[in-house]
Amino acid sequence: MEMPAFLCRILDWLRAGYPEGVPDTDTIPLFALLGTQLSNDEVAAIAEQLEKESTPESAEAMRRAIITVTDHKPTEADIARVRARLAAGGWPLAVPDRSAD
């Protein structure tokens, strides 16, 4: 199944913000931030794509992060750090525009 265009744009922003891949310290805040703007299915689709592009260890960290986010909230400082990194990569910091799909 083809990924919607707005999710492809989000993946592009993530790649721009994290060209070397998402470090473990940012994984939980990243998915918490995505979860504030996307549905669970959309977050899962992004995670699945990122897993395909990462090392097995990073993919496992992403799976753990998604589970952790549902149980624990990251600190505001962690979310602010991730938000700033993504903003530097062009993240719009607003709800994604799904109408362009």
C-alpha positions in Angstrom: 0.0 0.0 0.0 1.3 3.4 -1.0 2.0 5.9 1.8 -0.1 9.1 1.7 1.8 12.2 0.5 1.6 14.0 3.8 3.2 11.0 5.6 6.0 11.0 2.9 6.5 14.7 3.7 6.8 13.9 7.4 9.4 11.2 6.6 11.3 13.8 4.5 11.3 16.2 7.5 12.5 13.4 9.8 15.3 12.6 7.4 16.3 16.2 7.2 16.2 16.7 11.0 18.0 13.4 11.6 20.2 12.7 8.5 22.2 10.2 10.5 19.1 8.5 11.9 17.1 9.1 15.1 19.3 8.5 18.2 17.9 6.4 21.0 17.7 9.5 23.3 15.2 11.1 20.8 13.1 8.1 19.9 10.6 8.3 22.7 10.1 12.1 22.5 9.9 11.9 18.7 7.1 9.4 18.7 5.4 11.3 21.5 5.5 14.5 19.4 4.2 12.6 16.3 1.5 11.1 18.4 0.1 14.6 19.2 -0.5 15.3 15.5 -1.0 11.9 13.9 -3.2 8.9 14.4 -1.8 5.7 15.9 -2.0 4.1 12.4 -0.1 7.0 10.9 2.6 6.9 13.6 2.9 3.1 13.0 3.3 3.7 9.2 6.1 6.2 9.8 7.8 3.9 12.3 7.6 1.0 9.9 9.2 3.0 7.2 12.0 4.2 9.5 12.6 0.7 10.7 13.2 -0.4 7.1 15.9 2.2 6.8 17.6 1.7 10.1 19.8 -0.9 11.8 18.1 -3.7 13.6 19.0 -2.2 16.9 17.4 1.2 15.9 14.3 -0.5 14.6 13.9 -2.3 17.9 14.4 1.0 19.8 11.6 2.5 17.7 9.3 -0.4 18.5 10.1 0.0 22.2 9.6 3.7 22.0 6.1 3.4 20.6 5.1 1.0 23.4 6.7 3.3 26.0 5.0 6.4 24.7 1.6 4.8 25.4 2.6 4.2 29.0 4.9 7.1 29.9 5.2 10.7 28.8 8.6 12.1 27.9 9.7 15.3 29.6 8.9 18.7 28.1 12.6 19.3 27.7 13.0 16.1 25.6 10.0 17.1 23.4 11.4 20.6 23.0 14.8 19.3 22.0 13.2 17.0 19.4 10.9 19.8 18.2 13.9 22.2 17.7 15.8 19.6 15.8 12.9 18.9 13.5 12.2 22.6 13.0 15.8 23.0 11.8 15.0 20.4 9.2 11.8 22.2 8.0 9.2 20.6 10.3 6.2 22.9 10.1 5.3 22.4 13.8 1.6 22.4 13.0 -0.9 19.6 12.2 0.1 18.1 8.8 -2.0 19.2 5.8 -3.8 16.1 4.6 -5.7 17.9 1.9 -2.7 17.7 -0.5 -3.1 14.0 -0.8 
